[in-house]
Each structure stands twice: as structure tokens, then as C-alpha cells.
Amino acid sequence: MSYGANYSELFRRAAEQVDKILRGAKPGDIPVEQPTKFDLAINLTTAKALGITVPQSMLVAADEVIE
């Protein structure tokens, strides 16, 4: 199971900051941002190999389920 920042969203936000810098903003004036979108991925194959039962509620909430 993995819960972490959505990389495509991080890259999009980074591109926006680069655009601001290229348009003349000073890097020191741009506020630091934290991720706002997170993804939950569950690997059922590994869970079964380890003897772990994943609750249905977690499977429904997952953004990606690997079987």
C-alpha cells in the first residue's frame, strides 16, 4: 500500500512556478507550496502473498488497485 503525493499534480504546479520565474518573478518572492492532492494505491497480489486481508472500504477508497 502506498499513500503519497500525486506526481502529475506536482509537476503541473512546478511548471506554473517556472512560468512565473520566466516571466520575471523573483524566486525568493514565490511562496513554498505543499502537495494538495494525494493518491492511495493498494497491491492486492502482495497483500495476499503476505496473508493480509484488505478491507473492502479501503479498496473502494483507493485510487489504484493492483491485482
PDB file of N, CA, C and O in Angstrom:
ATOM      1  N   MET A   1       0.850  -1.160   0.000  1.00  0.00           N
ATOM      2  CA  MET A   1       0.000   0.000   0.000  1.00  0.00           C
ATOM      3  C   MET A   1       0.901   1.229   0.000  1.00  0.00           C
ATOM      4  O   MET A   1       1.946   1.262   0.651  1.00  0.00           O
ATOM      5  N   SER A   2       0.470   2.227  -0.742  1.00  0.00           N
ATOM      6  CA  SER A   2       1.228   3.464  -0.842  1.00  0.00           C
ATOM      7  C   SER A   2       0.260   4.645  -0.811  1.00  0.00           C
ATOM      8  O   SER A   2      -0.766   4.644  -1.491  1.00  0.00           O
ATOM      9  N   TYR A   3       0.605   5.644  -0.014  1.00  0.00           N
ATOM     10  CA  TYR A   3      -0.175   6.871   0.043  1.00  0.00           C
ATOM     11  C   TYR A   3       0.800   8.020  -0.110  1.00  0.00           C
ATOM     12  O   TYR A   3       1.655   8.235   0.749  1.00  0.00           O
ATOM     13  N   GLY A   4       0.675   8.757  -1.201  1.00  0.00           N
ATOM     14  CA  GLY A   4       1.627   9.839  -1.431  1.00  0.00           C
ATOM     15  C   GLY A   4       1.085  10.871  -2.381  1.00  0.00           C
ATOM     16  O   GLY A   4      -0.017  10.753  -2.916  1.00  0.00           O
ATOM     17  N   ALA A   5       1.892  11.880  -2.571  1.00  0.00           N
ATOM     18  CA  ALA A   5       1.503  12.994  -3.430  1.00  0.00           C
ATOM     19  C   ALA A   5       1.316  12.527  -4.869  1.00  0.00           C
ATOM     20  O   ALA A   5       2.026  11.638  -5.338  1.00  0.00           O
ATOM     21  N   ASN A   6       0.363  13.127  -5.560  1.00  0.00           N
ATOM     22  CA  ASN A   6       0.095  12.846  -6.962  1.00  0.00           C
ATOM     23  C   ASN A   6       1.173  13.545  -7.788  1.00  0.00           C
ATOM     24  O   ASN A   6       1.257  14.773  -7.794  1.00  0.00           O
ATOM     25  N   TYR A   7       2.002  12.755  -8.489  1.00  0.00           N
ATOM     26  CA  TYR A   7       3.144  13.319  -9.202  1.00  0.00           C
ATOM     27  C   TYR A   7       2.738  14.225 -10.359  1.00  0.00           C
ATOM     28  O   TYR A   7       3.382  15.248 -10.590  1.00  0.00           O
ATOM     29  N   SER A   8       1.699  13.874 -11.077  1.00  0.00           N
ATOM     30  CA  SER A   8       1.310  14.741 -12.196  1.00  0.00           C
ATOM     31  C   SER A   8       0.872  16.113 -11.695  1.00  0.00           C
ATOM     32  O   SER A   8       1.127  17.124 -12.350  1.00  0.00           O
ATOM     33  N   GLU A   9       0.222  16.154 -10.552  1.00  0.00           N
ATOM     34  CA  GLU A   9      -0.171  17.434  -9.956  1.00  0.00           C
ATOM     35  C   GLU A   9       1.069  18.213  -9.496  1.00  0.00           C
ATOM     36  O   GLU A   9       1.127  19.432  -9.655  1.00  0.00           O
ATOM     37  N   LEU A  10       2.058  17.515  -8.929  1.00  0.00           N
ATOM     38  CA  LEU A  10       3.292  18.181  -8.506  1.00  0.00           C
ATOM     39  C   LEU A  10       4.018  18.798  -9.693  1.00  0.00           C
ATOM     40  O   LEU A  10       4.497  19.929  -9.615  1.00  0.00           O
ATOM     41  N   PHE A  11       4.100  18.047 -10.799  1.00  0.00           N
ATOM     42  CA  PHE A  11       4.782  18.563 -11.983  1.00  0.00           C
ATOM     43  C   PHE A  11       4.040  19.764 -12.575  1.00  0.00           C
ATOM     44  O   PHE A  11       4.665  20.719 -13.036  1.00  0.00           O
ATOM     45  N   ARG A  12       2.710  19.710 -12.560  1.00  0.00           N
ATOM     46  CA  ARG A  12       1.922  20.828 -13.074  1.00  0.00           C
ATOM     47  C   ARG A  12       2.180  22.087 -12.254  1.00  0.00           C
ATOM     48  O   ARG A  12       2.365  23.168 -12.812  1.00  0.00           O
ATOM     49  N   ARG A  13       2.190  21.942 -10.919  1.00  0.00           N
ATOM     50  CA  ARG A  13       2.434  23.099 -10.049  1.00  0.00           C
ATOM     51  C   ARG A  13       3.860  23.614 -10.218  1.00  0.00           C
ATOM     52  O   ARG A  13       4.088  24.822 -10.169  1.00  0.00           O
ATOM     53  N   ALA A  14       4.821  22.713 -10.417  1.00  0.00           N
ATOM     54  CA  ALA A  14       6.209  23.135 -10.635  1.00  0.00           C
ATOM     55  C   ALA A  14       6.316  23.926 -11.933  1.00  0.00           C
ATOM     56  O   ALA A  14       7.035  24.923 -11.997  1.00  0.00           O
ATOM     57  N   ALA A  15       5.607  23.487 -12.963  1.00  0.00           N
ATOM     58  CA  ALA A  15       5.627  24.202 -14.239  1.00  0.00           C
ATOM     59  C   ALA A  15       5.050  25.606 -14.082  1.00  0.00           C
ATOM     60  O   ALA A  15       5.536  26.551 -14.704  1.00  0.00           O
ATOM     61  N   GLU A  16       4.026  25.744 -13.260  1.00  0.00           N
ATOM     62  CA  GLU A  16       3.449  27.070 -13.008  1.00  0.00           C
ATOM     63  C   GLU A  16       4.464  27.986 -12.330  1.00  0.00           C
ATOM     64  O   GLU A  16       4.541  29.175 -12.640  1.00  0.00           O
ATOM     65  N   GLN A  17       5.237  27.427 -11.406  1.00  0.00           N
ATOM     66  CA  GLN A  17       6.246  28.240 -10.729  1.00  0.00           C
ATOM     67  C   GLN A  17       7.370  28.628 -11.679  1.00  0.00           C
ATOM     68  O   GLN A  17       7.861  29.756 -11.629  1.00  0.00           O
ATOM     69  N   VAL A  18       7.782  27.707 -12.541  1.00  0.00           N
ATOM     70  CA  VAL A  18       8.807  28.020 -13.542  1.00  0.00           C
ATOM     71  C   VAL A  18       8.304  29.124 -14.466  1.00  0.00           C
ATOM     72  O   VAL A  18       9.055  30.032 -14.823  1.00  0.00           O
ATOM     73  N   ASP A  19       7.036  29.043 -14.850  1.00  0.00           N
ATOM     74  CA  ASP A  19       6.450  30.071 -15.707  1.00  0.00           C
ATOM     75  C   ASP A  19       6.519  31.442 -15.031  1.00  0.00           C
ATOM     76  O   ASP A  19       6.841  32.435 -15.683  1.00  0.00           O
ATOM     77  N   LYS A  20       6.221  31.504 -13.737  1.00  0.00           N
ATOM     78  CA  LYS A  20       6.287  32.774 -13.008  1.00  0.00           C
ATOM     79  C   LYS A  20       7.707  33.337 -13.026  1.00  0.00           C
ATOM     80  O   LYS A  20       7.911  34.537 -13.211  1.00  0.00           O
ATOM     81  N   ILE A  21       8.695  32.440 -12.828  1.00  0.00           N
ATOM     82  CA  ILE A  21      10.094  32.875 -12.811  1.00  0.00           C
ATOM     83  C   ILE A  21      10.515  33.387 -14.189  1.00  0.00           C
ATOM     84  O   ILE A  21      11.186  34.413 -14.300  1.00  0.00           O
ATOM     85  N   LEU A  22      10.116  32.665 -15.234  1.00  0.00           N
ATOM     86  CA  LEU A  22      10.471  33.089 -16.586  1.00  0.00           C
ATOM     87  C   LEU A  22       9.799  34.394 -16.984  1.00  0.00           C
ATOM     88  O   LEU A  22      10.286  35.105 -17.864  1.00  0.00           O
ATOM     89  N   ARG A  23       8.685  34.709 -16.340  1.00  0.00           N
ATOM     90  CA  ARG A  23       8.001  35.975 -16.617  1.00  0.00           C
ATOM     91  C   ARG A  23       8.536  37.126 -15.762  1.00  0.00           C
ATOM     92  O   ARG A  23       8.052  38.254 -15.850  1.00  0.00           O
ATOM     93  N   GLY A  24       9.558  36.821 -14.920  1.00  0.00           N
ATOM     94  CA  GLY A  24      10.217  37.903 -14.195  1.00  0.00           C
ATOM     95  C   GLY A  24      10.057  37.900 -12.689  1.00  0.00           C
ATOM     96  O   GLY A  24      10.650  38.748 -12.022  1.00  0.00           O
ATOM     97  N   ALA A  25       9.286  36.991 -12.124  1.00  0.00           N
ATOM     98  CA  ALA A  25       9.138  36.947 -10.668  1.00  0.00           C
ATOM     99  C   ALA A  25      10.447  36.485 -10.032  1.00  0.00           C
ATOM    100  O   ALA A  25      11.154  35.647 -10.591  1.00  0.00           O
ATOM    101  N   LYS A  26      10.756  37.024  -8.889  1.00  0.00           N
ATOM    102  CA  LYS A  26      11.948  36.610  -8.170  1.00  0.00           C
ATOM    103  C   LYS A  26      11.632  35.293  -7.445  1.00  0.00           C
ATOM    104  O   LYS A  26      10.598  35.192  -6.785  1.00  0.00           O
ATOM    105  N   PRO A  27      12.497  34.297  -7.557  1.00  0.00           N
ATOM    106  CA  PRO A  27      12.235  33.008  -6.901  1.00  0.00           C
ATOM    107  C   PRO A  27      12.004  33.141  -5.393  1.00  0.00           C
ATOM    108  O   PRO A  27      11.215  32.392  -4.817  1.00  0.00           O
ATOM    109  N   GLY A  28      12.687  34.087  -4.757  1.00  0.00           N
ATOM    110  CA  GLY A  28      12.522  34.285  -3.321  1.00  0.00           C
ATOM    111  C   GLY A  28      11.162  34.847  -2.943  1.00  0.00           C
ATOM    112  O   GLY A  28      10.755  34.756  -1.785  1.00  0.00           O
ATOM    113  N   ASP A  29      10.449  35.433  -3.914  1.00  0.00           N
ATOM    114  CA  ASP A  29       9.137  36.011  -3.640  1.00  0.00           C
ATOM    115  C   ASP A  29       7.993  35.014  -3.840  1.00  0.00           C
ATOM    116  O   ASP A  29       6.856  35.283  -3.454  1.00  0.00           O
ATOM    117  N   ILE A  30       8.298  33.864  -4.444  1.00  0.00           N
ATOM    118  CA  ILE A  30       7.265  32.855  -4.692  1.00  0.00           C
ATOM    119  C   ILE A  30       7.134  31.983  -3.446  1.00  0.00           C
ATOM    120  O   ILE A  30       8.134  31.436  -2.979  1.00  0.00           O
ATOM    121  N   PRO A  31       5.938  31.840  -2.901  1.00  0.00           N
ATOM    122  CA  PRO A  31       5.775  31.045  -1.684  1.00  0.00           C
ATOM    123  C   PRO A  31       6.016  29.553  -1.930  1.00  0.00           C
ATOM    124  O   PRO A  31       5.762  29.038  -3.020  1.00  0.00           O
ATOM    125  N   VAL A  32       6.501  28.885  -0.910  1.00  0.00           N
ATOM    126  CA  VAL A  32       6.700  27.440  -0.966  1.00  0.00           C
ATOM    127  C   VAL A  32       5.333  26.774  -0.877  1.00  0.00           C
ATOM    128  O   VAL A  32       4.493  27.170  -0.070  1.00  0.00           O
ATOM    129  N   GLU A  33       5.117  25.766  -1.706  1.00  0.00           N
ATOM    130  CA  GLU A  33       3.828  25.076  -1.714  1.00  0.00           C
ATOM    131  C   GLU A  33       3.994  23.635  -1.265  1.00  0.00           C
ATOM    132  O   GLU A  33       5.050  23.031  -1.452  1.00  0.00           O
ATOM    133  N   GLN A  34       2.944  23.095  -0.675  1.00  0.00           N
ATOM    134  CA  GLN A  34       2.912  21.693  -0.295  1.00  0.00           C
ATOM    135  C   GLN A  34       1.894  20.979  -1.171  1.00  0.00           C
ATOM    136  O   GLN A  34       0.970  21.606  -1.689  1.00  0.00           O
ATOM    137  N   PRO A  35       2.060  19.663  -1.341  1.00  0.00           N
ATOM    138  CA  PRO A  35       1.096  18.916  -2.153  1.00  0.00           C
ATOM    139  C   PRO A  35      -0.316  19.039  -1.584  1.00  0.00           C
ATOM    140  O   PRO A  35      -0.514  19.104  -0.370  1.00  0.00           O
ATOM    141  N   THR A  36      -1.287  19.070  -2.488  1.00  0.00           N
ATOM    142  CA  THR A  36      -2.681  19.156  -2.058  1.00  0.00           C
ATOM    143  C   THR A  36      -3.490  17.941  -2.505  1.00  0.00           C
ATOM    144  O   THR A  36      -4.581  17.689  -1.994  1.00  0.00           O
ATOM    145  N   LYS A  37      -2.944  17.189  -3.467  1.00  0.00           N
ATOM    146  CA  LYS A  37      -3.653  16.009  -3.958  1.00  0.00           C
ATOM    147  C   LYS A  37      -2.802  14.772  -3.692  1.00  0.00           C
ATOM    148  O   LYS A  37      -1.618  14.743  -4.028  1.00  0.00           O
ATOM    149  N   PHE A  38      -3.404  13.760  -3.091  1.00  0.00           N
ATOM    150  CA  PHE A  38      -2.703  12.534  -2.728  1.00  0.00           C
ATOM    151  C   PHE A  38      -3.402  11.331  -3.347  1.00  0.00           C
ATOM    152  O   PHE A  38      -4.610  11.355  -3.584  1.00  0.00           O
ATOM    153  N   ASP A  39      -2.625  10.272  -3.609  1.00  0.00           N
ATOM    154  CA  ASP A  39      -3.161   9.047  -4.192  1.00  0.00           C
ATOM    155  C   ASP A  39      -2.918   7.872  -3.250  1.00  0.00           C
ATOM    156  O   ASP A  39      -1.897   7.804  -2.565  1.00  0.00           O
ATOM    157  N   LEU A  40      -3.875   6.950  -3.231  1.00  0.00           N
ATOM    158  CA  LEU A  40      -3.755   5.717  -2.467  1.00  0.00           C
ATOM    159  C   LEU A  40      -3.716   4.563  -3.451  1.00  0.00           C
ATOM    160  O   LEU A  40      -4.638   4.388  -4.249  1.00  0.00           O
ATOM    161  N   ALA A  41      -2.645   3.770  -3.397  1.00  0.00           N
ATOM    162  CA  ALA A  41      -2.510   2.598  -4.262  1.00  0.00           C
ATOM    163  C   ALA A  41      -2.375   1.364  -3.379  1.00  0.00           C
ATOM    164  O   ALA A  41      -1.651   1.380  -2.384  1.00  0.00           O
ATOM    165  N   ILE A  42      -3.071   0.301  -3.746  1.00  0.00           N
ATOM    166  CA  ILE A  42      -3.043  -0.943  -2.985  1.00  0.00           C
ATOM    167  C   ILE A  42      -2.656  -2.082  -3.916  1.00  0.00           C
ATOM    168  O   ILE A  42      -3.247  -2.241  -4.984  1.00  0.00           O
ATOM    169  N   ASN A  43      -1.668  -2.873  -3.518  1.00  0.00           N
ATOM    170  CA  ASN A  43      -1.218  -4.019  -4.287  1.00  0.00           C
ATOM    171  C   ASN A  43      -1.818  -5.278  -3.641  1.00  0.00           C
ATOM    172  O   ASN A  43      -1.328  -5.750  -2.615  1.00  0.00           O
ATOM    173  N   LEU A  44      -2.872  -5.806  -4.248  1.00  0.00           N
ATOM    174  CA  LEU A  44      -3.546  -6.984  -3.693  1.00  0.00           C
ATOM    175  C   LEU A  44      -2.703  -8.247  -3.820  1.00  0.00           C
ATOM    176  O   LEU A  44      -2.792  -9.135  -2.972  1.00  0.00           O
ATOM    177  N   THR A  45      -1.892  -8.339  -4.863  1.00  0.00           N
ATOM    178  CA  THR A  45      -1.040  -9.515  -5.044  1.00  0.00           C
ATOM    179  C   THR A  45      -0.070  -9.662  -3.872  1.00  0.00           C
ATOM    180  O   THR A  45       0.092 -10.752  -3.323  1.00  0.00           O
ATOM    181  N   THR A  46       0.564  -8.567  -3.500  1.00  0.00           N
ATOM    182  CA  THR A  46       1.496  -8.583  -2.378  1.00  0.00           C
ATOM    183  C   THR A  46       0.758  -8.811  -1.065  1.00  0.00           C
ATOM    184  O   THR A  46       1.239  -9.542  -0.200  1.00  0.00           O
ATOM    185  N   ALA A  47      -0.394  -8.195  -0.914  1.00  0.00           N
ATOM    186  CA  ALA A  47      -1.179  -8.376   0.317  1.00  0.00           C
ATOM    187  C   ALA A  47      -1.556  -9.844   0.495  1.00  0.00           C
ATOM    188  O   ALA A  47      -1.455 -10.375   1.601  1.00  0.00           O
ATOM    189  N   LYS A  48      -1.988 -10.504  -0.574  1.00  0.00           N
ATOM    190  CA  LYS A  48      -2.341 -11.926  -0.490  1.00  0.00           C
ATOM    191  C   LYS A  48      -1.121 -12.778  -0.176  1.00  0.00           C
ATOM    192  O   LYS A  48      -1.218 -13.729   0.599  1.00  0.00           O
ATOM    193  N   ALA A  49       0.036 -12.451  -0.769  1.00  0.00           N
ATOM    194  CA  ALA A  49       1.262 -13.202  -0.507  1.00  0.00           C
ATOM    195  C   ALA A  49       1.688 -13.078   0.954  1.00  0.00           C
ATOM    196  O   ALA A  49       2.272 -14.006   1.514  1.00  0.00           O
ATOM    197  N   LEU A  50       1.399 -11.942   1.565  1.00  0.00           N
ATOM    198  CA  LEU A  50       1.743 -11.723   2.975  1.00  0.00           C
ATOM    199  C   LEU A  50       0.641 -12.180   3.926  1.00  0.00           C
ATOM    200  O   LEU A  50       0.808 -12.134   5.145  1.00  0.00           O
ATOM    201  N   GLY A  51      -0.480 -12.620   3.369  1.00  0.00           N
ATOM    202  CA  GLY A  51      -1.593 -13.069   4.204  1.00  0.00           C
ATOM    203  C   GLY A  51      -2.384 -11.929   4.816  1.00  0.00           C
ATOM    204  O   GLY A  51      -2.978 -12.086   5.882  1.00  0.00           O
ATOM    205  N   ILE A  52      -2.398 -10.803   4.162  1.00  0.00           N
ATOM    206  CA  ILE A  52      -3.107  -9.623   4.668  1.00  0.00           C
ATOM    207  C   ILE A  52      -4.430  -9.483   3.918  1.00  0.00           C
ATOM    208  O   ILE A  52      -4.470  -9.538   2.689  1.00  0.00           O
ATOM    209  N   THR A  53      -5.491  -9.305   4.666  1.00  0.00           N
ATOM    210  CA  THR A  53      -6.798  -9.065   4.066  1.00  0.00           C
ATOM    211  C   THR A  53      -7.063  -7.564   4.075  1.00  0.00           C
ATOM    212  O   THR A  53      -7.052  -6.925   5.127  1.00  0.00           O
ATOM    213  N   VAL A  54      -7.297  -7.020   2.905  1.00  0.00           N
ATOM    214  CA  VAL A  54      -7.556  -5.590   2.780  1.00  0.00           C
ATOM    215  C   VAL A  54      -9.066  -5.371   2.849  1.00  0.00           C
ATOM    216  O   VAL A  54      -9.804  -5.959   2.058  1.00  0.00           O
ATOM    217  N   PRO A  55      -9.539  -4.538   3.775  1.00  0.00           N
ATOM    218  CA  PRO A  55     -10.980  -4.285   3.890  1.00  0.00           C
ATOM    219  C   PRO A  55     -11.558  -3.670   2.615  1.00  0.00           C
ATOM    220  O   PRO A  55     -10.892  -2.898   1.925  1.00  0.00           O
ATOM    221  N   GLN A  56     -12.791  -4.021   2.319  1.00  0.00           N
ATOM    222  CA  GLN A  56     -13.471  -3.521   1.128  1.00  0.00           C
ATOM    223  C   GLN A  56     -13.539  -1.994   1.126  1.00  0.00           C
ATOM    224  O   GLN A  56     -13.446  -1.373   0.067  1.00  0.00           O
ATOM    225  N   SER A  57     -13.699  -1.392   2.285  1.00  0.00           N
ATOM    226  CA  SER A  57     -13.788   0.072   2.366  1.00  0.00           C
ATOM    227  C   SER A  57     -12.499   0.736   1.884  1.00  0.00           C
ATOM    228  O   SER A  57     -12.542   1.820   1.302  1.00  0.00           O
ATOM    229  N   MET A  58     -11.348   0.090   2.123  1.00  0.00           N
ATOM    230  CA  MET A  58     -10.081   0.650   1.643  1.00  0.00           C
ATOM    231  C   MET A  58      -9.953   0.472   0.136  1.00  0.00           C
ATOM    232  O   MET A  58      -9.415   1.343  -0.548  1.00  0.00           O
ATOM    233  N   LEU A  59     -10.442  -0.651  -0.386  1.00  0.00           N
ATOM    234  CA  LEU A  59     -10.371  -0.885  -1.828  1.00  0.00           C
ATOM    235  C   LEU A  59     -11.226   0.124  -2.581  1.00  0.00           C
ATOM    236  O   LEU A  59     -10.851   0.581  -3.660  1.00  0.00           O
ATOM    237  N   VAL A  60     -12.375   0.471  -2.011  1.00  0.00           N
ATOM    238  CA  VAL A  60     -13.256   1.459  -2.639  1.00  0.00           C
ATOM    239  C   VAL A  60     -12.605   2.838  -2.618  1.00  0.00           C
ATOM    240  O   VAL A  60     -12.754   3.606  -3.569  1.00  0.00           O
ATOM    241  N   ALA A  61     -11.894   3.156  -1.556  1.00  0.00           N
ATOM    242  CA  ALA A  61     -11.268   4.475  -1.423  1.00  0.00           C
ATOM    243  C   ALA A  61      -9.987   4.618  -2.236  1.00  0.00           C
ATOM    244  O   ALA A  61      -9.528   5.735  -2.472  1.00  0.00           O
ATOM    245  N   ALA A  62      -9.404   3.501  -2.666  1.00  0.00           N
ATOM    246  CA  ALA A  62      -8.114   3.539  -3.374  1.00  0.00           C
ATOM    247  C   ALA A  62      -8.244   4.157  -4.755  1.00  0.00           C
ATOM    248  O   ALA A  62      -9.242   3.961  -5.449  1.00  0.00           O
ATOM    249  N   ASP A  63      -7.222   4.906  -5.144  1.00  0.00           N
ATOM    250  CA  ASP A  63      -7.173   5.476  -6.488  1.00  0.00           C
ATOM    251  C   ASP A  63      -6.703   4.431  -7.502  1.00  0.00           C
ATOM    252  O   ASP A  63      -7.068   4.484  -8.676  1.00  0.00           O
ATOM    253  N   GLU A  64      -5.883   3.474  -7.030  1.00  0.00           N
ATOM    254  CA  GLU A  64      -5.380   2.421  -7.902  1.00  0.00           C
ATOM    255  C   GLU A  64      -5.296   1.121  -7.112  1.00  0.00           C
ATOM    256  O   GLU A  64      -4.773   1.100  -5.998  1.00  0.00           O
ATOM    257  N   VAL A  65      -5.811   0.035  -7.688  1.00  0.00           N
ATOM    258  CA  VAL A  65      -5.727  -1.287  -7.081  1.00  0.00           C
ATOM    259  C   VAL A  65      -4.996  -2.188  -8.063  1.00  0.00           C
ATOM    260  O   VAL A  65      -5.429  -2.376  -9.199  1.00  0.00           O
ATOM    261  N   ILE A  66      -3.875  -2.744  -7.603  1.00  0.00           N
ATOM    262  CA  ILE A  66      -3.067  -3.622  -8.439  1.00  0.00           C
ATOM    263  C   ILE A  66      -3.413  -5.061  -8.080  1.00  0.00           C
ATOM    264  O   ILE A  66      -3.313  -5.470  -6.923  1.00  0.00           O
ATOM    265  N   GLU A  67      -3.822  -5.822  -9.095  1.00  0.00           N
ATOM    266  CA  GLU A  67      -4.216  -7.230  -8.832  1.00  0.00           C
ATOM    267  C   GLU A  67      -3.236  -8.183  -9.441  1.00  0.00           C
ATOM    268  O   GLU A  67      -3.401  -9.397  -9.324  1.00  0.00           O
TER     269      GLU A  67
END
